[in-house]
Amino acid sequence: MKAKVHVTLKRGVLDPQGKAIAHALHTLGFDQVADARQGKVIELEIRESDAVAAKAAVEAMCTALLANTVIEDYAIELVDARG
Amino acid sequence: MKAKVHVTLKRGVLDPQGKAIAHALHTLGFDQVADARQGKVIELEIRESDAVAAKAAVEAMCTALLANTVIEDYAIELVDARG
């Protein structure tokens, strides 16, 4: 089973990388960009066919390693490879 | 209008960051992880109400700055803030 974990900075947390992207886009002439924020996606291939167990495992991975829950939010999306 | 740009490494391109994540998860006891790959998401706030124009602008931003199309794929997802 595949799982996608979306990790984004919480609202209100300063995002210097996003600011750099917005600035670079303005420099390139894309003046319509009001704001940019950058997050990350981690695609996991998991040896687990049960969706509930897979989600619980990915949830544990998020709090243990993948996301810093003080400043980041995460969302888990399961993609059944057999689907 | 909001746009999300998903940038992922093309299949076959070595992903050291993903390998590091998979290794760290194994070290933490998550042996069910077969593979991990990391990509990024850029969330843009765009001053443009026309979806077609917004998509064209974001497409131009992707090729100009956001993605390295030699080694990366990108996908654009428009989210109408008024929706």
Backbone of each chain as ProteinMPNN parsed JSONL, in Angstrom:
{"seq_chain_A": "MKAKVHVTLKRGVLDPQGKAIAHALHTLGFDQVADARQGKVIELEIRESDAVAAKAAVEAMCTALLANTVIEDYAIELVDARG", "coords_chain_A": {"N_chain_A": [[0.837, -1.198, 0.0], [0.423, 2.259, -0.733], [1.311, 5.341, 0.806], [0.747, 8.785, 1.197], [2.263, 11.453, 2.753], [1.556, 14.626, 3.712], [3.288, 17.374, 4.673], [3.086, 20.417, 6.228], [3.935, 23.769, 7.134], [2.573, 25.209, 10.09], [-0.069, 27.637, 10.096], [0.924, 30.961, 10.587], [3.467, 30.378, 11.341], [6.656, 31.415, 10.483], [7.805, 31.286, 7.134], [10.535, 31.09, 5.587], [11.532, 29.949, 3.242], [9.344, 29.847, 1.561], [8.896, 32.602, 1.319], [11.197, 33.298, -0.055], [10.731, 32.004, -2.466], [8.454, 33.408, -3.371], [9.589, 35.937, -3.667], [11.493, 35.43, -5.643], [9.819, 34.725, -7.756], [8.503, 37.154, -8.179], [10.672, 38.676, -9.035], [11.076, 37.457, -11.464], [8.975, 38.453, -12.825], [6.412, 37.586, -12.276], [4.017, 39.025, -11.099], [1.534, 38.593, -10.084], [1.603, 36.863, -7.974], [0.712, 36.562, -4.695], [1.414, 35.348, -2.345], [3.547, 32.722, -1.144], [4.036, 29.444, 0.002], [6.004, 26.785, 1.273], [5.84, 23.288, 1.441], [6.257, 19.785, 2.271], [6.141, 16.529, 0.723], [5.929, 13.203, 1.571], [6.314, 10.164, 0.148], [5.361, 6.989, 0.852], [6.042, 3.532, 0.615], [4.392, 0.855, 1.739], [4.52, -2.249, 3.393], [1.831, -3.57, 3.986], [-1.393, -4.608, 4.048], [-3.771, -3.969, 5.207], [-5.846, -1.248, 5.6], [-6.484, 0.249, 7.903], [-4.527, -0.512, 9.763], [-2.284, 0.303, 8.337], [-2.659, 3.075, 8.21], [-2.521, 3.72, 10.934], [0.138, 3.031, 11.437], [1.508, 4.844, 9.79], [0.703, 7.224, 10.928], [2.004, 6.995, 13.402], [4.638, 7.107, 12.46], [4.699, 9.72, 11.552], [4.488, 11.32, 13.892], [6.742, 10.443, 15.169], [8.917, 10.929, 13.495], [8.519, 12.137, 10.874], [7.142, 14.605, 10.881], [7.464, 17.744, 12.538], [5.64, 18.325, 15.115], [5.258, 20.589, 16.602], [5.564, 22.859, 15.039], [4.584, 22.092, 12.603], [1.947, 20.864, 10.505], [0.382, 17.758, 9.576], [-0.902, 15.621, 6.98], [-2.421, 12.598, 6.118], [-2.614, 10.452, 3.363], [-3.951, 7.666, 2.025], [-3.128, 5.375, -0.52], [-4.325, 2.838, -2.219], [-2.54, 0.412, -3.709], [-3.477, -1.711, -5.135], [-5.844, -0.847, -5.965]], "CA_chain_A": [[0.0, 0.0, 0.0], [1.176, 3.513, -0.753], [0.773, 6.423, 1.632], [1.369, 10.095, 0.99], [2.183, 12.307, 3.934], [1.752, 16.037, 3.372], [3.738, 18.114, 5.853], [3.08, 21.856, 5.95], [4.117, 24.621, 8.31], [1.312, 25.738, 10.608], [-0.366, 29.055, 9.871], [1.542, 31.835, 11.569], [4.896, 30.07, 11.443], [7.382, 32.075, 9.397], [8.261, 30.34, 6.119], [11.515, 31.835, 4.787], [11.684, 29.341, 1.916], [8.193, 30.347, 0.787], [9.143, 34.021, 1.028], [12.235, 33.338, -1.092], [10.084, 31.616, -3.726], [7.604, 34.531, -3.79], [10.483, 37.009, -4.106], [12.097, 35.029, -6.922], [8.772, 34.794, -8.781], [8.315, 38.582, -8.477], [11.836, 39.088, -9.822], [10.885, 36.92, -12.813], [7.863, 39.149, -13.471], [5.108, 37.019, -11.911], [3.549, 39.956, -10.056], [0.238, 38.153, -9.547], [1.791, 35.995, -6.806], [0.541, 37.314, -3.452], [2.099, 34.65, -1.257], [3.959, 31.349, -1.449], [4.496, 28.662, 1.159], [6.498, 25.491, 0.814], [5.72, 22.134, 2.317], [6.862, 18.614, 1.646], [5.332, 15.322, 0.606], [6.727, 11.983, 1.675], [5.584, 9.023, -0.398], [5.844, 5.759, 1.483], [5.564, 2.242, 0.127], [4.284, 0.112, 2.997], [4.133, -3.663, 3.305], [0.691, -3.701, 4.898], [-2.562, -4.552, 3.168], [-4.919, -3.469, 5.949], [-5.814, 0.214, 5.56], [-6.508, 0.805, 9.259], [-3.193, -0.73, 10.333], [-1.337, 1.134, 7.588], [-2.845, 4.464, 8.632], [-1.997, 3.845, 12.299], [1.598, 2.986, 11.361], [1.996, 6.102, 9.204], [0.453, 8.222, 11.979], [3.11, 6.867, 14.363], [5.857, 7.598, 11.791], [4.619, 11.18, 11.473], [4.808, 11.954, 15.172], [8.092, 10.04, 15.591], [10.015, 11.391, 12.631], [8.29, 12.869, 9.621], [6.698, 15.985, 11.095], [7.701, 18.385, 13.83], [4.244, 18.74, 15.36], [5.212, 21.913, 17.239], [5.422, 23.907, 14.023], [4.09, 21.564, 11.332], [0.766, 20.003, 10.409], [0.534, 16.719, 8.565], [-2.12, 14.957, 6.518], [-2.071, 11.285, 5.559], [-3.488, 10.024, 2.273], [-3.606, 6.29, 1.658], [-3.411, 5.031, -1.907], [-4.263, 1.387, -2.337], [-1.858, 0.105, -4.972], [-4.261, -2.693, -5.889], [-7.051, -0.127, -6.388]], "C_chain_A": [[0.873, 1.249, 0.0], [0.512, 4.518, 0.19], [1.509, 7.704, 1.281], [1.181, 10.909, 2.251], [2.506, 13.736, 3.498], [2.126, 16.779, 4.651], [3.824, 19.596, 5.493], [3.331, 22.61, 7.247], [2.759, 25.122, 8.778], [1.172, 27.202, 10.218], [0.313, 29.877, 10.957], [3.017, 31.551, 11.781], [5.596, 30.662, 10.221], [7.964, 31.042, 8.441], [9.254, 31.041, 5.198], [11.678, 31.278, 3.378], [10.543, 29.794, 0.988], [8.387, 31.802, 0.385], [10.177, 34.16, -0.091], [11.643, 32.99, -2.455], [9.249, 32.776, -4.259], [8.478, 35.656, -4.347], [11.073, 36.684, -5.48], [11.077, 35.108, -8.053], [8.497, 36.251, -9.167], [9.439, 39.092, -9.371], [11.698, 38.632, -11.274], [9.679, 37.544, -13.507], [6.489, 38.579, -13.158], [4.521, 37.834, -10.75], [2.223, 39.531, -9.442], [0.365, 37.262, -8.314], [1.722, 36.832, -5.528], [1.323, 36.663, -2.315], [2.492, 33.254, -1.73], [4.394, 30.686, -0.161], [4.951, 27.307, 0.642], [6.314, 24.415, 1.867], [6.387, 20.946, 1.652], [5.884, 17.447, 1.63], [6.267, 14.134, 0.724], [5.868, 10.826, 1.193], [6.189, 7.747, 0.167], [5.225, 4.55, 0.806], [5.578, 1.324, 1.341], [3.824, -1.315, 2.757], [3.042, -3.922, 4.329], [-0.559, -3.565, 4.039], [-3.803, -4.018, 3.883], [-4.829, -1.946, 6.09], [-5.746, 0.822, 6.957], [-5.132, 0.677, 9.914], [-2.161, 0.156, 9.644], [-1.429, 2.582, 8.056], [-2.276, 4.681, 10.042], [-0.473, 3.876, 12.289], [2.147, 4.314, 10.831], [1.816, 7.251, 10.196], [1.605, 8.208, 13.006], [4.414, 7.382, 13.766], [5.881, 9.119, 11.753], [5.044, 11.819, 12.783], [6.238, 11.622, 15.596], [9.184, 10.717, 14.771], [9.616, 12.408, 11.565], [7.879, 14.326, 9.806], [7.135, 16.473, 12.468], [6.365, 19.019, 14.227], [4.136, 20.065, 16.119], [4.926, 22.99, 16.188], [4.802, 23.411, 12.726], [2.788, 20.769, 11.502], [1.062, 18.895, 9.415], [-0.823, 16.122, 8.203], [-1.693, 13.672, 5.834], [-3.099, 10.897, 4.511], [-3.052, 8.614, 1.876], [-4.012, 6.02, 0.218], [-3.245, 3.531, -2.041], [-3.713, 1.031, -3.709], [-2.66, -0.879, -5.818], [-5.479, -2.041, -6.522], [-7.145, 0.072, -7.88]], "O_chain_A": [[1.921, 1.294, 0.645], [-0.709, 4.528, 0.341], [2.725, 7.713, 1.094], [0.066, 11.038, 2.757], [3.589, 14.014, 2.982], [1.35, 16.801, 5.606], [4.543, 19.981, 4.571], [2.979, 22.138, 8.328], [1.891, 25.426, 7.96], [2.162, 27.911, 10.034], [0.27, 29.508, 12.13], [3.74, 32.379, 12.335], [5.184, 30.441, 9.082], [8.545, 30.045, 8.871], [8.868, 31.535, 4.139], [11.928, 32.026, 2.432], [10.749, 30.081, -0.191], [8.083, 32.191, -0.743], [10.055, 35.022, -0.961], [11.997, 33.592, -3.469], [9.315, 33.101, -5.445], [8.15, 36.256, -5.37], [11.143, 37.541, -6.36], [11.409, 35.505, -9.17], [8.282, 36.552, -10.341], [9.208, 39.831, -10.328], [12.139, 39.318, -12.196], [9.385, 37.207, -14.654], [5.493, 39.039, -13.716], [4.525, 37.405, -9.596], [1.828, 40.048, -8.397], [-0.637, 36.937, -7.677], [2.563, 37.702, -5.303], [1.832, 37.35, -1.43], [1.847, 32.679, -2.607], [5.05, 31.308, 0.674], [4.373, 26.752, -0.293], [6.603, 24.625, 3.045], [7.008, 21.081, 0.598], [4.936, 17.389, 2.413], [7.29, 14.076, 0.042], [4.815, 10.544, 1.766], [7.374, 7.467, -0.017], [4.041, 4.545, 0.469], [6.635, 1.045, 1.906], [2.87, -1.562, 2.02], [3.31, -4.435, 5.416], [-0.766, -2.543, 3.384], [-4.782, -3.655, 3.232], [-3.855, -1.422, 6.632], [-5.031, 1.801, 7.174], [-4.633, 1.617, 10.533], [-1.267, 0.696, 10.296], [-0.41, 3.239, 8.273], [-1.631, 5.695, 10.309], [0.144, 4.642, 13.029], [3.126, 4.843, 11.356], [2.664, 8.137, 10.295], [2.104, 9.255, 13.418], [5.209, 8.016, 14.459], [6.935, 9.738, 11.901], [5.856, 12.743, 12.797], [6.88, 12.407, 16.293], [10.251, 11.038, 15.294], [10.294, 13.418, 11.377], [8.223, 15.181, 8.991], [7.17, 15.709, 13.433], [6.004, 20.094, 13.748], [3.039, 20.605, 16.264], [4.145, 23.912, 16.424], [4.519, 24.211, 11.835], [2.575, 20.099, 12.512], [1.889, 19.06, 8.519], [-1.757, 16.119, 9.004], [-0.728, 13.651, 5.069], [-4.305, 10.998, 4.74], [-1.918, 8.404, 1.444], [-5.104, 6.392, -0.211], [-2.127, 3.019, -1.98], [-4.334, 1.309, -4.735], [-2.552, -0.895, -7.044], [-6.074, -2.567, -7.462], [-8.11, 0.662, -8.365]]}, "seq_chain_B": "MKAKVHVTLKRGVLDPQGKAIAHALHTLGFDQVADARQGKVIELEIRESDAVAAKAAVEAMCTALLANTVIEDYAIELVDARG", "coords_chain_B": {"N_chain_B": [[-7.015, 33.293, -6.024], [-6.015, 29.997, -5.122], [-3.172, 27.928, -5.69], [-1.76, 24.725, -5.867], [1.364, 23.316, -6.21], [2.786, 20.343, -6.98], [5.838, 18.906, -6.69], [7.84, 16.377, -7.769], [10.497, 13.981, -7.752], [11.524, 12.462, -10.796], [10.718, 9.092, -11.717], [13.271, 6.756, -11.266], [15.238, 8.575, -10.852], [17.746, 9.084, -8.511], [17.014, 9.349, -5.06], [18.268, 10.646, -2.469], [17.385, 11.82, -0.081], [14.92, 10.615, 0.375], [15.816, 7.999, 0.712], [17.242, 8.331, 3.079], [15.174, 8.907, 4.837], [13.719, 6.486, 4.756], [15.659, 4.798, 5.84], [15.943, 5.907, 8.412], [13.383, 5.441, 9.421], [13.373, 2.654, 9.479], [15.324, 2.269, 11.41], [13.937, 3.209, 13.585], [12.225, 1.165, 13.95], [10.15, 0.758, 12.198], [9.564, -1.497, 10.246], [7.959, -2.196, 8.168], [8.15, -0.397, 6.123], [8.835, -0.14, 2.8], [9.842, 1.55, 0.884], [10.728, 4.99, 0.469], [10.04, 8.228, -0.725], [10.834, 11.637, -1.266], [9.098, 14.596, -1.94], [8.118, 17.957, -2.925], [5.767, 20.523, -2.019], [4.391, 23.414, -3.278], [2.575, 26.056, -2.235], [0.652, 28.452, -3.684], [-0.597, 31.741, -3.583], [-2.608, 33.417, -5.669], [-3.246, 36.377, -7.441], [-5.611, 36.308, -9.353], [-8.512, 35.671, -11.007], [-9.443, 34.136, -13.038], [-9.518, 30.825, -13.996], [-8.236, 29.51, -16.131], [-6.275, 31.337, -16.965], [-4.862, 31.525, -14.585], [-3.862, 28.94, -14.316], [-2.212, 28.784, -16.556], [-0.326, 30.72, -15.882], [0.827, 29.589, -13.584], [1.884, 27.297, -14.648], [3.879, 28.413, -16.263], [5.471, 29.46, -14.221], [6.353, 27.105, -13.074], [8.026, 25.91, -15.023], [9.896, 27.918, -15.22], [10.988, 28.333, -12.684], [10.063, 26.743, -10.418], [10.227, 23.949, -10.745], [12.719, 21.59, -11.673], [12.815, 20.527, -14.688], [14.289, 18.567, -15.885], [14.905, 16.555, -14.099], [12.698, 16.453, -12.486], [9.165, 15.981, -12.004], [6.077, 17.79, -12.297], [2.909, 18.704, -10.864], [-0.077, 20.496, -11.176], [-2.509, 21.916, -9.105], [-5.455, 23.536, -8.881], [-7.095, 25.588, -6.525], [-10.001, 26.998, -5.917], [-10.484, 29.777, -4.071], [-12.885, 30.961, -3.508], [-14.617, 28.933, -3.735]], "CA_chain_B": [[-7.074, 31.857, -6.242], [-4.864, 29.264, -4.612], [-2.678, 26.839, -6.531], [-0.767, 23.857, -5.238], [2.254, 22.691, -7.177], [3.452, 19.159, -6.416], [7.067, 18.633, -7.431], [8.406, 15.092, -7.347], [11.581, 13.476, -8.594], [11.084, 11.463, -11.77], [11.072, 7.686, -11.466], [14.604, 6.41, -11.75], [16.213, 9.535, -10.336], [18.113, 8.721, -7.137], [16.441, 10.267, -4.075], [18.994, 10.382, -1.221], [16.589, 12.247, 1.065], [13.963, 9.545, 0.602], [16.557, 6.847, 1.264], [17.562, 8.658, 4.477], [13.92, 8.773, 5.59], [13.436, 5.053, 4.883], [16.65, 4.25, 6.767], [15.608, 6.379, 9.763], [12.161, 4.74, 9.849], [13.777, 1.286, 9.83], [16.039, 2.366, 12.696], [12.919, 3.407, 14.627], [11.432, -0.05, 14.097], [9.061, 0.662, 11.207], [10.136, -2.387, 9.231], [7.031, -2.376, 7.053], [8.411, 0.593, 5.074], [9.631, -0.721, 1.722], [10.51, 2.614, 0.15], [10.24, 6.343, 0.758], [10.542, 9.264, -1.628], [10.374, 12.931, -0.81], [8.847, 15.66, -2.909], [7.718, 19.185, -2.237], [4.525, 21.164, -2.438], [4.451, 24.865, -3.154], [1.228, 26.626, -2.233], [0.717, 29.83, -4.165], [-1.801, 32.58, -3.54], [-2.458, 34.163, -6.916], [-4.256, 37.405, -7.725], [-6.119, 35.985, -10.704], [-9.768, 34.96, -10.758], [-9.721, 33.238, -14.16], [-8.804, 29.568, -13.764], [-7.373, 29.181, -17.269], [-5.127, 32.247, -16.897], [-4.085, 31.167, -13.396], [-3.14, 27.695, -14.594], [-1.145, 29.098, -17.505], [0.718, 31.448, -15.153], [1.525, 28.657, -12.689], [2.654, 26.438, -15.564], [5.078, 29.183, -16.63], [6.31, 29.54, -13.021], [6.961, 25.788, -12.858], [9.156, 25.683, -15.926], [10.9, 28.971, -15.031], [11.633, 28.348, -11.37], [9.664, 25.845, -9.332], [10.644, 22.566, -10.966], [13.799, 21.304, -12.614], [12.088, 19.54, -15.496], [15.186, 17.487, -16.312], [14.841, 15.449, -13.129], [11.489, 16.508, -11.672], [7.823, 16.143, -12.569], [5.228, 18.655, -11.466], [1.46, 18.648, -11.091], [-0.702, 21.733, -10.686], [-3.864, 21.732, -8.594], [-6.025, 24.857, -8.572], [-8.106, 25.574, -5.481], [-10.695, 28.282, -5.959], [-10.706, 30.212, -2.687], [-14.294, 31.326, -3.327], [-15.355, 27.682, -3.803]], "C_chain_B": [[-5.821, 31.183, -5.683], [-4.447, 28.194, -5.616], [-1.672, 26.03, -5.719], [0.06, 23.227, -6.334], [2.972, 21.545, -6.469], [4.668, 18.856, -7.281], [7.677, 17.353, -6.891], [9.545, 14.708, -8.28], [11.025, 12.449, -9.567], [11.509, 10.071, -11.318], [12.47, 7.429, -12.026], [15.67, 7.386, -11.297], [16.472, 9.192, -8.874], [17.617, 9.785, -6.164], [17.109, 10.016, -2.715], [18.191, 10.756, 0.024], [15.542, 11.192, 1.415], [14.625, 8.329, 1.223], [16.876, 7.083, 2.74], [16.327, 8.5, 5.358], [13.611, 7.294, 5.815], [14.386, 4.416, 5.902], [16.303, 4.633, 8.205], [14.365, 5.668, 10.285], [12.481, 3.298, 10.235], [14.455, 1.271, 11.199], [15.05, 2.511, 13.848], [11.987, 2.2, 14.764], [10.274, -0.188, 13.12], [9.538, -0.179, 10.019], [9.226, -2.59, 8.029], [7.25, -1.373, 5.911], [9.334, -0.001, 4.01], [10.418, 0.355, 0.996], [9.919, 3.959, 0.568], [10.84, 7.296, -0.264], [10.012, 10.603, -1.138], [10.202, 13.908, -1.959], [8.478, 16.923, -2.176], [6.412, 19.709, -2.817], [4.715, 22.658, -2.264], [3.027, 25.393, -3.272], [1.324, 28.09, -2.609], [-0.633, 30.5, -4.0], [-1.664, 33.534, -4.718], [-3.599, 35.147, -7.1], [-4.726, 37.236, -9.163], [-7.388, 35.168, -10.504], [-10.106, 33.977, -11.884], [-8.861, 31.972, -14.058], [-7.822, 29.249, -14.898], [-6.107, 30.035, -17.242], [-4.229, 31.882, -15.716], [-3.243, 29.936, -13.679], [-1.972, 27.942, -15.547], [0.009, 29.806, -16.803], [1.528, 30.49, -14.279], [2.395, 27.692, -13.5], [3.971, 27.133, -15.946], [6.034, 29.274, -15.438], [7.051, 28.231, -12.788], [8.185, 25.598, -13.742], [10.266, 26.699, -15.692], [11.665, 28.804, -13.726], [11.345, 27.139, -10.491], [10.151, 24.413, -9.5], [11.843, 22.518, -11.92], [13.291, 20.162, -13.493], [12.982, 18.433, -16.049], [15.018, 16.276, -15.38], [13.541, 15.417, -12.334], [10.219, 16.594, -12.514], [7.059, 17.124, -11.701], [3.769, 18.466, -11.85], [0.852, 19.885, -10.455], [-2.135, 21.44, -10.286], [-4.384, 23.114, -8.221], [-7.106, 24.707, -7.52], [-8.758, 26.947, -5.482], [-11.073, 28.689, -4.54], [-12.173, 30.564, -2.433], [-15.16, 30.084, -3.221], [-15.96, 27.259, -2.482]], "O_chain_B": [[-4.719, 31.725, -5.759], [-5.29, 27.623, -6.308], [-0.848, 26.579, -4.987], [-0.485, 22.664, -7.284], [3.677, 21.756, -5.483], [4.534, 18.58, -8.473], [7.993, 17.253, -5.705], [9.548, 15.071, -9.456], [10.156, 11.655, -9.207], [12.517, 9.899, -10.635], [12.791, 7.848, -13.138], [16.862, 7.081, -11.344], [15.536, 9.029, -8.092], [17.778, 10.981, -6.41], [16.58, 9.262, -1.898], [18.297, 10.097, 1.058], [15.301, 10.906, 2.587], [14.081, 7.705, 2.134], [16.796, 6.164, 3.554], [16.418, 8.018, 6.486], [13.281, 6.89, 6.93], [13.971, 3.598, 6.722], [16.36, 3.797, 9.107], [14.298, 5.328, 11.467], [11.93, 2.777, 11.204], [14.204, 0.397, 12.028], [15.284, 2.008, 14.947], [11.073, 2.206, 15.588], [9.5, -1.142, 13.202], [9.866, 0.339, 8.952], [9.66, -3.094, 6.993], [6.618, -1.479, 4.859], [10.486, -0.327, 4.296], [11.535, 0.109, 0.54], [8.759, 4.046, 0.968], [12.012, 7.179, -0.622], [8.883, 10.697, -0.656], [11.06, 14.023, -2.834], [8.517, 16.968, -0.947], [6.02, 19.384, -3.938], [5.154, 23.112, -1.208], [2.363, 25.197, -4.289], [1.994, 28.874, -1.936], [-1.677, 29.897, -4.249], [-0.743, 34.35, -4.773], [-4.769, 34.799, -6.938], [-4.281, 37.945, -10.066], [-7.349, 34.095, -9.902], [-10.947, 33.095, -11.712], [-7.633, 32.045, -14.036], [-6.713, 28.777, -14.65], [-5.005, 29.533, -17.466], [-3.003, 31.921, -15.818], [-2.063, 29.884, -13.331], [-0.887, 27.387, -15.375], [1.176, 29.535, -17.086], [2.756, 30.566, -14.234], [3.495, 27.325, -13.085], [5.034, 26.513, -15.949], [7.251, 29.181, -15.604], [8.208, 28.221, -12.366], [9.245, 25.179, -13.275], [11.438, 26.404, -15.927], [12.858, 29.1, -13.664], [12.255, 26.571, -9.888], [10.454, 23.737, -8.517], [11.947, 23.317, -12.851], [13.327, 18.994, -13.104], [12.484, 17.464, -16.621], [14.994, 15.13, -15.828], [13.295, 14.469, -11.589], [10.202, 17.196, -13.588], [7.352, 17.276, -10.515], [3.437, 18.121, -12.984], [1.214, 20.275, -9.345], [-2.883, 20.8, -11.026], [-3.824, 23.783, -7.352], [-7.941, 23.807, -7.605], [-8.14, 27.938, -5.093], [-11.881, 28.029, -3.888], [-12.653, 30.482, -1.302], [-16.275, 30.132, -2.702], [-16.61, 26.216, -2.406]]}, "name": "protein", "num_of_chains": 2, "seq": "MKAKVHVTLKRGVLDPQGKAIAHALHTLGFDQVADARQGKVIELEIRESDAVAAKAAVEAMCTALLANTVIEDYAIELVDARGMKAKVHVTLKRGVLDPQGKAIAHALHTLGFDQVADARQGKVIELEIRESDAVAAKAAVEAMCTALLANTVIEDYAIELVDARG"}
